[in-house]
């Protein structure tokens, strides 16, 4: 599979902190937890960090049909995984996740499977990143890094996971079998 990456920089990309790509050690796999790529783009364009006038987003987005977009170059620090942004690249897979009830205690199931084309494109992208980023050695799910518990929207007495992506439907075995990166093991935040 030949991977074509559509460059689609976010409006504030030049305000994101720059870095040398040899400092990147980790790829973080996310799911958008939104219905489609256009909705993810709308959320990504929101400037929610007042000091830098930037928002939250990944570097790369992989849609259900296997198409890939780059919203933030690897030479910039994107806001995708608190505590790990400086040394990581974030990849977002378009998937509904828990949308629209992210924090409702009775609606934490992630039922949408990832498409075969999406996973195939992800594996190709991970292999390309491994070739282009010499320090890249590990891959993690967002749920591996952020294990924070928060009060559920529907009941403040029930604690739920803040981040559960890429979730139980993500085919770790298939992905890890096609890439040289190792699954991340380390301290939780």
HELIX and SHEET records of a PDB file:
HELIX    1   1 UNK A   13  UNK A   15  5                                   3    
HELIX    2   2 UNK A   21  UNK A   23  5                                   3    
HELIX    3   3 UNK A   37  UNK A   44  1                                   8    
HELIX    4   4 UNK A   85  UNK A   87  5                                   3    
HELIX    5   5 UNK A  116  UNK A  132  1                                  17    
HELIX    6   6 UNK A  142  UNK A  145  1                                   4    
HELIX    7   7 UNK A  172  UNK A  176  1                                   5    
SHEET    1   A 7 UNK A   5  UNK A   7  0                                        
SHEET    2   A 7 UNK A  68  UNK A  70  1                                        
SHEET    3   A 7 UNK A  60  UNK A  62 -1                                        
SHEET    4   A 7 UNK A  88  UNK A  93  1                                        
SHEET    5   A 7 UNK A  26  UNK A  31  1                                        
SHEET    6   A 7 UNK A 138  UNK A 141  1                                        
SHEET    7   A 7 UNK A 182  UNK A 183  1                                        
SHEET    1   B 2 UNK A 149  UNK A 151  0                                        
SHEET    2   B 2 UNK A 159  UNK A 161 -1                                        
END                                                                             
